Amino acid sequence: MSQTDGARALAVRVIGQAVGLLATVLSVARARIPRRRLRAIHRRLPTGVQRRLARVIRVLRRNTRVKVSVIIAAYNSDQAGLERVIRSLDAQTLPRRDFEVLFIDDGSTDDTADRLRAFARTRPHVVVHTIPNSGWSSRPRNVGITMARGTYVLFMDHDDELYPEALSRAYEQGRIESADVVNMKEARTRGWSWGWHEFVPDPAEGARAGVPLLPMTPHKLYRTAFVRQHGIRFLEGNRILWEDIYFNVACLAQGARVAVVTDYPCYHWVATDSNNSATFGRDPDEFWAHLTRLLETIDTSLTEETHRQALLTHHVQARVLAFTGPSSLRRSDEYYERSMGYVRTLVDRYAPPQLDERLLPVHRARAELVRLGDEKLQRRLAEYDRGVTATPEVTELRWEDGLLVISASATLTDADGEPLRFRRSGSGWCRDLPEDLRSALSAEAQDLTDALARATFSLSVKGRDSRSTWRVPSEGSVRMEPDGDGGGRLVGTVTGRFDIGRTAERNWDTERVWDFAARFEALGYVAHRAVRGGHNAVALTRGRSAIAYKNRDGVLSLDVANAVRTVCGSAKPRVDDVDVRAAERHGVVRLELSAVLRDVHNDGGGRLTGEVVLGSGHRLPAEIVAEEGRTVLRSSGSVPPGEYRLKTRFNGRTGETGLTLAVTGDRAEARES
């Protein structure tokens, strides 16, 4: 070994020992000194020292493993979106030493990279890396895979957010199940149905959905070693549609073991107006070329027959046959005609007649008409299907043993709001289609016997703050109701019980208001819509108030934090139920007030403390309690004689009782305002 080589080796050893010593010192400091004290020490350091220390920490971190690498592709990113991402990452319960954040800036033409570096200066676990513009999110994500130190990688969009326990829960689930992919429960800002069949507590029902990686977004944990071992990467290019699906299909093709987080919302896909994929529908040739390539990839790469058939059927129904449905009526004739050649080819290849039994009746009828090549009949069927929906209405609402019991019904209706009519066919039922469609379609395509047996109607609830949808334990059914004229209509009924006590068990207790919906699923028609109607139904249960009400949009909601409703404002005391005792002394009247809130359910465990507000300046301590099977408002205190509007204030919100309190000497009386 030359003297130069020897000196270099010695230098490397010395530097390595120094770095190791510094790492030990930092670890001991973090373990022995409270974090608040460390922050105070850090703030007193000169700015230059802070920056050098941050660089040293980054060097140390590059040589250590972490649990999760969060990879975020950024390009000309909106400041509000970036702040939302950072805010959610800062709030993670997984310690910062256990995860890293890799922002890969795709050659932004604005100050995005500078803004990201500003975030990173005070966050040693955040790394910003800039690459030449690639035109799509695939290249930045692939660079992130190469850089990642995490056992798992997670891909985030630059304007979405994680829920606080997302990383810790998903990582732990992956560790326990030795999973290659962790499919995390995901919420979308808009709509009710995202992941409805996949993020369910019952593993057997989730398995019946067919593919454990649906929905096929990249917002999951992927084991880094698995991805690297099999060379799984996002397809790169300037315009790549469904790159997320290709990535997930590649994971399935390599036999990925999948765990699913169903009991906690992990990822919020925030709805914004900026979406590159939305531009693909403008050019039919481009769109159908991408879809053809996707179906070919699914068909040739998946050897697990269950996954292959489930995915092909899903995309054929949702993208190919759905194109000939009501949405086609909004297309120009030129666009429609240019597209139908692709549609016929894909139906012939991936939905031949021998596979018709896999299709839902609505889609099976469309497939038969595509094979016939009669575009006039296709448009006619699209008109028939246009506007078919089911609007759930409350039929009963009550509190029972601390549970909110909701009953609702819905009827499948046409575009005019009239019940969609069905007719008998032998011992079964079929849709009452126009004669020309009836003549063109086979008897098998029109028979609904098996499909009706699989129809469902169920309740759901969505947190207004988290935007996450959950199933409400319910019993529902869909039945054909004869109309007395040889026909029938399809009616769903359901009764569910919502337990607000489970919200705390599942860490949902940060929600303030819940909105209810019901999902009517039959024959290929899906209507997941808000439950309309209802009335005030107030309860004190499990130590908190809960107020069911019809909101300003006419939809059933539940306020569990007095966010928009109050107990006494929703269940106003009546004059006859108010008892006020008064005693005057030295010009001041001592009041003892009690009011029975006869419309408030109480399971015996509810107690609220707050105030009675008399007029504009007198506040008396108050409580709402359960007494002898009744719910009672009690308050006491002293006020001058006078006439006061009676209001209450609990949980920081003032409620109008609709009563006035007249106080004169030794007498006090409640009146209607």
C-alpha positions in Angstrom: 0.0 0.0 0.0 1.4 3.4 -1.0 1.8 6.2 1.6 -1.1 8.1 -0.2 -3.4 5.1 0.1 -2.4 4.6 3.7 -3.1 8.2 4.6 -6.4 8.0 2.8 -7.4 4.9 4.7 -6.4 6.4 8.0 -8.4 9.6 7.2 -11.4 7.5 6.4 -11.1 5.6 9.7 -10.6 8.8 11.7 -13.6 10.5 10.1 -15.7 7.3 10.6 -14.8 7.2 14.3 -15.5 11.0 14.6 -18.9 10.6 13.0 -19.6 7.5 15.1 -18.6 9.5 18.3 -20.8 12.4 17.2 -23.7 10.1 16.6 -23.3 8.6 20.0 -23.1 12.0 21.6 -26.3 13.1 19.8 -28.1 9.9 20.7 -27.1 10.3 24.4 -28.2 13.9 24.3 -31.6 13.1 22.8 -32.1 10.3 25.4 -30.9 12.3 28.5 -32.0 15.9 27.7 -35.7 16.8 27.3 -36.7 17.6 23.7 -37.9 21.0 24.7 -34.5 21.8 26.3 -32.7 20.6 23.2 -34.8 22.9 21.0 -33.9 25.8 23.3 -30.2 25.0 23.0 -30.6 24.7 19.2 -32.2 28.1 19.0 -29.3 29.8 20.8 -26.8 28.5 18.4 -25.6 30.8 15.6 -27.4 30.3 12.3 -24.3 29.0 10.6 -23.8 26.4 13.3 -27.4 25.4 13.1 -27.0 24.8 9.3 -23.7 22.8 9.7 -25.3 20.7 12.5 -28.3 20.0 10.2 -25.9 18.9 7.4 -24.0 16.6 9.9 -27.3 15.1 11.0 -28.3 14.4 7.4 -25.0 12.7 6.7 -25.6 10.5 9.8 -29.1 9.7 8.7 -28.1 8.7 5.2 -26.2 5.8 6.7 -29.0 4.6 8.9 -32.2 2.8 8.2 -35.6 4.2 8.9 -39.0 2.6 8.9 -40.7 4.6 6.2 -39.5 6.8 3.3 -42.2 9.2 2.2 -41.6 10.1 -1.5 -43.3 13.2 -2.8 -42.9 14.4 -6.4 -43.2 18.2 -6.7 -43.6 20.5 -9.6 -44.7 24.1 -9.4 -46.5 23.2 -6.2 -49.2 25.3 -4.7 -48.1 26.8 -1.4 -51.3 25.8 0.4 -50.9 22.3 -0.8 -47.3 22.0 0.3 -48.2 23.4 3.7 -51.0 20.8 4.1 -48.5 18.0 3.3 -45.9 19.3 5.7 -48.4 20.0 8.4 -49.7 16.4 8.3 -46.1 15.0 8.3 -45.2 17.1 11.3 -48.2 15.7 13.1 -47.2 12.0 12.6 -47.1 10.0 15.8 -44.2 7.9 14.3 -41.1 9.6 15.7 -39.2 11.7 13.2 -36.1 9.5 13.6 -38.1 6.6 12.2 -39.1 8.2 8.9 -37.7 10.4 6.2 -39.4 12.7 3.7 -37.9 12.9 0.1 -39.2 15.8 -1.9 -38.1 15.2 -5.5 -38.6 18.4 -7.4 -39.2 17.7 -11.1 -37.4 20.8 -12.5 -40.0 23.4 -11.3 -40.0 26.6 -13.2 -41.1 28.6 -10.1 -39.7 28.8 -6.6 -41.0 25.4 -5.4 -37.5 24.0 -4.8 -36.5 27.1 -2.7 -39.7 26.8 -0.7 -39.1 23.1 -0.1 -35.5 23.8 1.1 -37.0 26.4 3.5 -39.1 23.6 5.0 -36.1 21.3 5.2 -33.9 23.7 7.0 -35.7 23.1 10.3 -36.5 19.5 9.6 -33.4 17.2 9.4 -35.5 14.3 8.3 -36.6 16.1 5.1 -34.5 15.9 2.0 -35.0 18.0 -1.1 -33.6 16.7 -4.4 -34.0 18.4 -7.8 -33.9 16.7 -11.2 -34.3 17.9 -14.8 -38.0 18.2 -15.8 -39.4 14.8 -16.9 -43.0 16.0 -17.4 -44.7 13.5 -15.2 -44.6 12.2 -11.6 -43.1 8.8 -12.6 -39.4 9.8 -12.8 -39.3 11.7 -9.5 -40.9 8.7 -7.8 -38.3 6.3 -9.3 -35.5 8.6 -8.1 -37.1 8.5 -4.7 -37.0 4.7 -4.7 -33.3 4.8 -5.4 -32.6 7.3 -2.6 -34.9 5.7 0.0 -33.5 4.4 3.3 -36.9 3.2 4.6 -38.0 -0.4 5.1 -41.1 0.8 3.3 -41.7 3.6 0.8 -44.9 5.6 0.6 -45.8 7.8 -2.4 -47.7 11.0 -1.6 -49.0 13.7 -4.0 -47.7 17.2 -3.3 -51.1 18.5 -2.0 -52.5 15.6 0.0 -52.3 14.8 3.6 -51.8 11.9 6.1 -53.8 11.4 9.2 -51.7 11.5 12.4 -51.3 7.8 13.1 -51.0 6.8 9.5 -47.3 5.9 9.3 -47.1 4.2 12.7 -50.3 2.1 12.1 -49.5 1.1 8.6 -45.9 0.3 9.4 -46.9 -1.8 12.4 -49.5 -3.7 10.3 -46.9 -4.4 7.6 -44.4 -5.6 10.2 -46.9 -7.9 11.9 -48.1 -9.5 8.6 -44.6 -9.5 6.9 -46.4 -7.6 4.1 -44.8 -6.5 0.8 -47.6 -3.9 0.4 -49.8 -2.2 3.0 -53.0 -1.0 1.5 -54.0 1.9 3.7 -57.6 3.1 4.2 -57.9 6.1 2.0 -60.4 9.0 2.1 -61.4 11.4 -0.7 -62.6 14.9 -0.2 -65.6 14.3 -2.4 -68.0 11.3 -2.6 -68.9 8.5 -0.3 -67.7 5.3 -2.0 -63.9 5.3 -2.3 -62.6 1.8 -1.3 -66.1 0.7 -0.2 -65.6 -2.9 -1.0 -61.9 -3.0 0.0 -61.5 -1.2 3.3 -63.9 -3.4 5.3 -63.4 -5.0 8.7 -64.3 -8.5 7.4 -61.3 -10.0 5.5 -63.6 -12.4 3.7 -65.6 -9.6 2.2 -62.5 -7.8 1.3 -61.2 -10.9 -0.5 -64.4 -11.1 -2.5 -63.6 -7.7 -4.0 -61.1 -9.7 -6.0 -57.9 -7.7 -5.9 -56.4 -6.7 -2.5 -54.6 -3.6 -4.0 -57.8 -1.8 -5.1 -58.2 1.1 -5.3 -55.0 1.2 -7.3 -53.5 4.5 -6.2 -49.9 4.6 -5.0 -50.8 5.8 -1.6 -49.7 2.6 0.1 -46.6 1.3 1.9 -44.4 -0.8 -0.4 -41.5 -2.8 1.0 -38.4 -1.2 -0.5 -36.5 -4.4 -0.8 -39.4 -6.1 -2.6 -39.7 -3.2 -5.1 -36.0 -3.1 -5.8 -35.6 -6.9 -6.0 -38.2 -7.2 -8.7 -37.2 -4.0 -10.5 -40.7 -2.5 -10.1 -40.8 1.1 -11.2 -43.2 3.6 -12.5 -43.5 3.9 -16.3 -41.6 7.0 -17.3 -42.5 9.5 -20.0 -44.0 12.9 -20.7 -47.7 11.7 -20.6 -48.4 8.4 -18.9 -51.9 7.5 -17.9 -52.6 5.1 -15.0 -48.9 4.8 -14.1 -50.2 4.0 -10.6 -52.1 1.0 -11.8 -49.1 -0.4 -13.8 -47.0 -0.2 -10.6 -49.6 -2.0 -8.5 -50.1 -4.7 -11.2 -46.4 -5.3 -11.2 -46.5 -5.8 -7.5 -49.4 -8.3 -7.9 -47.5 -10.1 -10.7 -44.6 -10.7 -8.3 -46.9 -12.3 -5.7 -46.9 -9.4 -3.2 -48.2 -10.2 0.2 -50.8 -7.6 1.0 -52.0 -6.2 4.4 -54.9 -3.9 4.6 -55.5 -1.2 7.2 -59.3 -1.0 7.6 -59.8 0.5 11.1 -58.1 3.9 10.7 -58.1 6.5 7.9 -54.5 6.9 6.8 -54.4 9.0 3.6 -56.6 11.9 2.5 -56.6 12.3 -1.3 -57.5 16.0 -1.5 -59.7 17.1 -4.4 -58.2 20.0 -6.3 -58.8 21.4 -9.8 -55.2 20.5 -10.9 -55.1 17.0 -12.3 -52.9 16.1 -15.2 -54.8 12.9 -16.0 -58.0 14.9 -16.7 -56.5 16.0 -20.0 -56.4 12.5 -21.5 -60.1 12.3 -22.4 -59.8 15.1 -24.9 -58.1 12.9 -27.6 -59.9 9.6 -28.0 -57.0 7.9 -29.9 -54.6 8.7 -27.1 -57.1 7.6 -24.4 -58.0 4.3 -26.0 -54.3 3.5 -26.8 -53.4 3.9 -23.1 -56.4 1.8 -22.1 -55.6 -0.9 -24.6 -52.0 -1.1 -23.3 -53.2 -1.3 -19.7 -55.6 -4.2 -20.4 -52.9 -6.0 -22.4 -50.5 -5.6 -19.4 -53.0 -7.0 -16.9 -53.8 -9.9 -19.3 -50.2 -10.9 -19.9 -48.5 -10.2 -16.6 -50.9 -11.6 -14.0 -50.7 -15.4 -13.6 -53.1 -15.5 -10.6 -56.4 -16.2 -12.5 -58.6 -14.7 -9.8 -56.7 -11.4 -9.9 -56.4 -11.3 -13.6 -60.1 -11.9 -14.3 -61.2 -9.6 -11.5 -59.1 -6.7 -12.8 -60.0 -7.2 -16.4 -63.7 -7.4 -15.5 -63.4 -4.3 -13.4 -61.8 -2.2 -16.1 -64.0 -3.5 -18.9 -67.1 -2.6 -17.0 -65.8 0.7 -15.5 -64.0 2.1 -18.5 -65.0 0.2 -21.7 -68.6 -0.6 -21.4 -69.3 2.5 -19.2 -68.3 4.6 -22.2 -71.4 3.4 -24.0 -73.6 4.3 -21.1 -75.1 7.7 -20.2 -71.8 9.5 -20.3 -71.7 8.8 -24.1 -74.6 11.1 -24.5 -72.4 14.1 -23.6 -69.8 13.2 -26.4 -69.9 14.6 -29.9 -70.8 12.2 -32.7 -67.3 12.4 -34.0 -65.7 11.5 -30.6 -68.2 8.6 -30.2 -67.7 7.2 -33.6 -63.9 7.3 -33.3 -64.1 5.6 -30.0 -66.5 2.8 -30.9 -63.9 1.0 -33.0 -61.7 0.6 -29.9 -64.6 -0.4 -27.8 -65.6 -3.2 -30.1 -62.1 -4.5 -30.2 -61.7 -4.5 -26.5 -65.1 -6.1 -25.9 -64.3 -8.9 -28.4 -60.9 -9.5 -26.7 -61.7 -9.2 -23.0 -65.5 -9.7 -22.8 -66.4 -12.5 -25.2 -69.9 -14.1 -24.8 -68.5 -17.0 -22.8 -67.6 -14.5 -20.0 -70.9 -12.7 -20.0 -71.9 -14.3 -16.7 -69.1 -12.2 -15.0 -70.8 -9.0 -16.1 -73.5 -7.2 -14.2 -76.9 -7.0 -16.0 -76.5 -3.4 -17.0 -73.1 -4.0 -18.5 -74.0 -7.4 -20.0 -76.8 -5.6 -22.1 -74.3 -3.0 -23.2 -71.8 -5.7 -24.3 -74.4 -7.5 -26.4 -75.3 -4.3 -28.2 -71.6 -3.5 -28.8 -71.2 -6.9 -30.5 -74.3 -6.3 -32.6 -72.7 -3.1 -33.8 -75.9 -1.1 -33.6 -74.9 2.3 -32.3 -78.5 3.6 -32.4 -79.6 0.9 -30.0 -76.5 1.6 -27.8 -77.6 5.3 -27.6 -81.2 4.2 -26.8 -80.0 2.0 -23.9 -77.8 4.9 -22.7 -80.9 7.1 -22.6 -82.8 4.5 -20.7 -80.0 4.2 -18.1 -79.5 8.0 -17.8 -80.3 9.4 -14.4 -81.2 6.1 -12.8 -80.6 6.5 -9.1 -82.0 5.9 -5.6 -82.5 8.6 -3.0 -82.6 7.4 0.6 -85.1 8.9 2.9 -85.3 8.6 6.7 -88.4 6.6 7.8 -87.6 6.4 11.5 -85.0 8.1 13.8 -84.6 7.4 17.6 -82.1 6.9 20.4 -82.1 3.4 22.0 -79.6 2.3 24.7 -77.2 5.0 23.7 -77.3 4.1 20.0 -78.7 6.2 17.2 -81.2 4.0 15.3 -81.8 5.0 11.7 -84.3 3.5 9.3 -84.4 4.5 5.7 -85.9 3.4 2.4 -85.2 4.1 -1.2 -86.7 3.3 -4.6 -84.8 2.9 -7.8 -86.0 5.8 -10.1 -85.5 7.0 -13.6 -84.3 10.4 -14.8 -87.8 11.9 -14.2 -87.8 10.7 -10.6 -90.4 8.0 -11.3 -89.9 4.4 -10.1 -87.9 2.4 -12.7 -90.4 -0.2 -13.9 -89.7 -3.9 -14.1 -91.9 -6.6 -15.7 -92.3 -10.3 -15.0 -90.5 -12.8 -17.2 -91.6 -16.3 -16.4 -90.9 -16.8 -12.7 -88.4 -14.0 -12.6 -88.1 -10.3 -13.4 -86.5 -8.1 -16.1 -86.3 -4.4 -16.9 -89.2 -3.0 -18.7 -87.1 -1.9 -21.7 -88.4 -0.4 -24.9 -89.6 -3.0 -27.4 -86.6 -2.5 -29.8 -84.1 -3.1 -27.0 -86.1 -6.0 -25.7 -86.1 -7.7 -29.1 -82.3 -7.1 -29.6 -81.2 -8.5 -26.3 -81.0 -12.2 -25.4 -83.2 -13.6 -22.7 -80.1 -14.3 -20.6 -79.0 -10.7 -20.7 -82.5 -9.5 -19.6 -83.0 -12.1 -16.8 -82.4 -10.5 -13.4 -83.0 -13.4 -11.1 -79.5 -14.0 -9.8 -78.5 -10.3 -9.8 -81.6 -9.4 -7.7 -80.5 -11.9 -5.0 -77.2 -10.0 -4.7 -78.6 -6.5 -4.5 -77.8 -4.6 -1.3 -78.8 -1.5 0.6 -76.6 -0.3 3.5 -75.9 2.7 5.6 -72.7 4.7 5.9 -71.4 7.7 7.8 -68.7 10.2 6.8 -66.7 12.4 9.1 -67.1 16.0 8.1 -63.6 16.8 9.3 -61.7 13.8 8.1 -63.8 13.1 5.0 -63.5 9.4 5.8 -66.4 7.1 5.2 -67.3 4.1 7.4 -70.0 1.5 7.3 -72.8 1.7 9.9 -73.7 -1.8 11.2 -77.1 -2.3 9.6 -79.6 -4.8 8.2 -80.9 -4.0 4.8 -82.6 -5.7 1.9 -83.7 -4.9 -1.7 -86.9 -6.5 -2.9 -89.2 -6.3 -5.9 -92.4 -4.7 -4.9 -95.3 -5.5 -7.3 -97.2 -2.5 -8.5 -100.6 -4.3 -9.1 -100.4 -3.8 -12.8 -98.2 -6.8 -13.7 -95.0 -4.8 -13.1 -92.9 -3.9 -10.1 -90.4 -1.5 -8.7 -87.2 -2.1 -6.8 -87.3 -0.9 -3.2 -84.6 -1.0 -0.5 -85.1 -0.8 3.3 -82.4 -0.6 5.9 -82.0 -0.1 9.7 -78.7 0.7 11.2 -77.3 1.5 14.7 -74.6 4.0 15.1 -72.6 3.8 18.3 -70.8 7.0 19.1 -68.9 5.2 21.8 -67.0 3.3 19.2 -65.7 6.6 17.8 -63.4 6.9 20.8 -62.3 3.3 20.5 -61.3 3.8 16.9 -59.8 7.2 17.5 -62.6 8.9 15.6 -63.4 11.1 18.6 -61.8 14.1 16.8 -64.8 14.2 14.5 -67.4 16.9 15.4 -70.1 16.2 12.9 -71.1 13.1 11.0 -73.1 13.0 7.8 -75.2 9.9 6.9 -75.6 8.2 3.5 -76.9 4.9 2.1 -75.6 2.8 -0.8 -78.1 1.2 -3.1 -76.3 -1.4 -5.3 -78.3 -3.5 -7.7 -78.0 -4.9 -11.3 -74.9 -2.6 -12.0 -76.6 0.5 -10.8 -74.9 2.1 -7.8 -76.3 5.1 -5.9 -74.4 6.1 -2.8 -76.2 9.2 -1.7 -76.9 11.3 1.4 -79.8 10.2 3.5 -82.5 12.9 3.4 -84.9 13.9 6.1 -84.8 13.3 9.8 -85.6 15.6 12.7 -83.9 16.7 16.0 -83.1 13.6 18.1 -81.0 14.6 21.1 -79.1 12.4 23.6 -76.7 12.6 26.4 -74.7 9.4 26.2 -71.3 8.2 27.3 -70.6 11.6 28.9 -71.2 13.7 25.8 -74.1 15.2 23.9 -75.2 13.9 20.5 -77.7 15.7 18.3 -79.1 14.2 15.2 -80.7 16.8 12.9 -81.7 17.6 9.3 -79.0 20.0 8.1 -79.6 23.0 5.8 -79.2 20.7 2.7 -82.0 18.5 4.0 -79.5 15.7 4.9 -79.3 13.7 8.1 -76.3 14.7 10.3 -75.1 14.1 13.8 -73.3 16.7 15.9 -71.3 15.2 18.8 -69.4 18.3 19.8 -72.0 21.1 19.8 -70.2 22.3 16.6 -73.4 23.5 14.9 -76.2 22.5 17.3 -76.9 22.7 21.0 -78.8 20.5 23.4 -81.2 23.2 24.6 -81.5 24.8 21.2 -82.5 21.5 19.6 -84.6 20.1 22.5 -86.1 23.4 23.8 -87.6 23.2 27.3 -91.3 24.0 27.4 -92.8 26.6 29.8 -94.7 23.9 31.8 -91.4 22.0 32.3 -89.5 24.9 33.9 -89.5 25.4 37.6 -87.9 28.6 39.0 -87.6 29.5 42.7 -86.6 33.0 43.7 -85.6 34.8 46.9 -84.7 38.5 47.1 -82.1 39.9 49.5 -80.7 43.4 49.4 -82.0 44.1 45.9 -80.6 40.9 44.4 -82.6 37.8 43.5 -81.3 34.3 44.2 -82.6 31.9 41.6 -82.9 28.1 41.6 -83.8 26.9 38.1 -84.6 23.5 36.8 -86.1 22.5 33.5 -87.0 19.0 32.3 -85.7 18.4 28.8 -88.3 15.8 27.9 -87.0 15.3 24.3 -83.5 14.4 25.4 -82.6 10.7 25.6 -80.2 9.9 28.5 -78.6 6.5 29.0 -77.7 7.5 32.6 -74.1 8.3 32.0 -74.5 11.7 30.5 -73.6 15.0 32.3 -72.7 18.3 30.8 -71.4 21.4 32.6 -71.8 24.9 31.3 -73.7 28.1 31.9 -77.2 29.6 31.8 -76.9 33.0 30.2 -79.6 35.6 31.3 -79.7 38.6 29.0 -76.4 39.9 27.9 -74.4 39.9 31.0 -75.4 37.4 33.6 -73.9 33.9 33.5 -74.9 31.3 36.0 -73.2 27.9 36.4 -75.4 25.1 35.0 -75.4 21.4 34.3 -77.5 19.0 32.3 -77.9 15.7 34.1 -79.9 12.5 34.3 -82.3 12.3 37.1 -84.8 9.5 37.7 -85.0 8.6 34.0 -85.3 12.2 33.0 -82.9 14.8 31.6 -82.8 18.0 33.6 -81.2 21.4 33.2 -80.2 22.9 36.5 -78.7 26.3 37.4 -78.5 28.6 40.4 -77.2 32.1 41.0 -78.1 35.7 41.7 -79.3 38.4 39.4 -81.0 41.8 39.7 -84.8 42.0 39.1 -85.6 42.2 35.4 -86.7 40.4 32.3 -84.1 38.2 30.6 -83.9 36.0 27.5 -82.9 32.6 28.7 -80.0 31.0 26.8 -77.5 28.2 27.6 -73.9 27.8 26.9 -72.3 24.3 26.8 -69.1 23.2 25.1 -68.4 26.7 24.1 -71.6 27.2 22.1 -74.7 29.3 23.0 -78.1 27.9 22.4 -81.5 29.7 22.4 -84.2 28.1 24.5 -87.0 30.3 23.1 -87.9 31.3 26.7 -87.8 34.6 28.7 -87.3 34.7 32.4 -89.2 37.5 34.3 -87.6 38.1 37.8 -89.4 40.4 40.2 -88.6 40.3 43.9 -89.5 36.8 45.3 -91.1 35.7 42.1 -89.6 34.4 38.8 -91.6 33.1 35.9 -90.7 31.5 32.5 -92.5 32.7 29.4 -92.3 32.0 25.7 -90.2 34.6 24.0 
